[in-house]
Amino acid sequence: MPAPSTSRLTAFGQFVIFLFVLACGYGAYVLFTRQSPGPAQPGEAPRAAAGPAGATVELGIAYGTEKQRWMEWAVQQYAATAQGKKTAIKLIPLGSIESAQAIQRGDERIQVWSPASSLYEDVFVREWQLKHDKSPILRKEALALSPMVFVLWAERAEAFLKKYQEVNFQTVGQALGEVSGWEAIAQKPDWGLFKFGHTHPNQSNSGLMTLVLMAQDFHKKPRGLTMKEVLDPAFQTWMQGIERSASGMSNSTGNMMRDMVLRGPSSYDALFVYENVAIDYLKSAEGRWGELKIAYPRQNMWNENPYYILDLPWSSAAQRAAAGEFLDFLLSEPIQRESLKHGFRPGNPTVPIKFPESPFVQYEKFGLKIDLGTMGETPKAEVIENLLVSWQRQQGNR
């Protein structure tokens, strides 16, 4: 049998080399596309991700933007730990109620829900149980506490207090009712109408919290709010008067506060927001438009920023375990101390808030208080649902 020619061997070798190079290129492409994050989903802001290429677990956390700066920092810190190197965390910024609704619709990006408070928890659990006949919550912990506050530009707060003596929902309603605005309030026609804002109650926890605290303020009742009281015609008429005049309706407390600081008094004279969000922007505002002032409502409640590890059809045992490990990390002292820098009252009781470098001491001149007295309690799920439905009907009649 004759030996193969040199030209045939060369051609065959070249073909083998070509196949090898092609296979290597395809393998590199597959590896890259699997490890690279895909595009953000509609309505999703850029996501923070931790964990090296090839992390064994992906964990999606839907969270309120009121804690965005702290959470993004915490994710970066976690990436440097042994467990963090095995976990790719994707932060999904959504309004607290907006994220609950996404989970109900089956948004498979989410394995952990971290709203601003537990205000909507009972409603969320009840709706889930109607479809799945079990609770979706495996474990929950409070990450950090924050009450609600009114935040106003200092010059306008001074004029407001001179006219009304106190900042509360009753006096805010009076100011919104002034047809000539600041001319009637403080003989300042150039300031225009009194502009007050809060977030959308059907999307954001702080918006729903606003309605609850309005009802508690109107009835002077921090606990045991009833169905009859939230549907009381006098309360409904009063609430409608405030809501009809409110400016804007953002789905994000953090974004709304940012707009106030970015655009100054032309956007808002006053907002109703989380205490930590106001603290996070105090210095930024001072450098742009002047000082802000904080006032606490007569009726108040804690936003405890719960972290819910969820038992969902699309969440795996590995994801639930990773969620628990990241929760423990968030509750550790170093991470909790960082939350204080962003205006939170840490959920870990071993972390103090009363010391010279604390923002609650440093920013006391802006109106911050450490001791707030008695705080209200969350109404029953059916009370919250009917309060929200009544608000929606009012909006439909506008």
C-alpha positions, 0 to 999 in steps of 0.5 A: 500500500503506497504511503500518503503524500506529504500534501495530503497530510498537510491538508488533513493537519490543517483541517484538524487545526482549524476544527480545534481552533473553532472548538476553542473559540466556541467554548470561550463564547459559551463560557463568557455568555453564561457568566456575564449578566444578562440585560436588566429587565424592564423597569429594573435599574443597574444591578449590583452583583457579587461573586466571581465568574462561575459562582455556584449560586445566584440570589435575587433580592428585591429591595426598597431603594431607601436602603440602596446605598447600604445594600450595594456596599454590603454586597461588595463587602460580601463578595470578598468573603469565602461564602460570598465568592460562591454567591452571585447576588443580584439586587433588584430595586423595586417599590416595596408593594411593587415587588410583592406584586411581582412575586405574586405574578411569578417573577423568577428573578426574586428569592428574597423580598426586603421591603421597607416595612412589614406593613404589607406582609399580612396582605402578601401572605394572605394573597399567596396562600389563596393560590398556594395553600401555604405561607411563602415566608421561611424566615424573617429578620429586621435589618434596620429601623427607621420611622417616618418624617416630614422633611422641609426646606428650612426657610419654608419650615420656619414660615410654616411653623410661624403660621401653623405652630406644628407640622402634622397632617392636619396642618399640611392639609390646611396649607394645601388648601390655601388657594393662594399658597405661600402668599396666604401662609407667609406673605411669600407669593413668589414661592407659589403654591405649597407643594407636598409629596409622598410616594404612590400608595399602591407601589411603595411602602412609604406611600401606604404608610402615609395613608395609615398614619393619616388615618391614625392621626385623624382618629388620634388612634395609634393602635387598633384602627378599624374598618369603620374608621378608615371608611368613615366619610369625614376621614375619607373627605379629609384624606381626599382633600390632601391627596387631591393637592399632593404633588407627584406620586413616585414609586420610590422614596429614595428617588423622590428625595433625590429629586427634591434635593436636585431641583430644590424648592421648585419641586417640593416644599415638603415630603413625607419620607423615611428618616434614614432617607432624609438623613442620607441627603441632609449634607447634599441639600445643604451644599445645593439649596440650603438646610433641610428641617425634619419634623416627626408626625404625631402618630408614627410607626417603625419601618423595620426593613424586614428581610424575608427568605421565601419558599417559592416554586422557583427557589432552590434549597441552595438559594435559600441557604445562600439567602440565610448566609447573606442575612447573617452577614447583614446582621453582623456588627460591622455591616450594621454599623455601616447602616447607621452611617446611612441614617438607619437605626441598626437592627442588631441591638448591640450596635449603639446609636448614641455617641458623638460620631453618630448622625443622630448626634451630629445632625441634631440641629436639623431636628433629628430625635433619638427618643420618639415615645410610643409608636403605632402598630400595623392595622389588620390586613383587611383594614389596610386593603380597604384603606388602599381600595378607598384611595384608589377609588378617589384617584379614579374620580379625579 
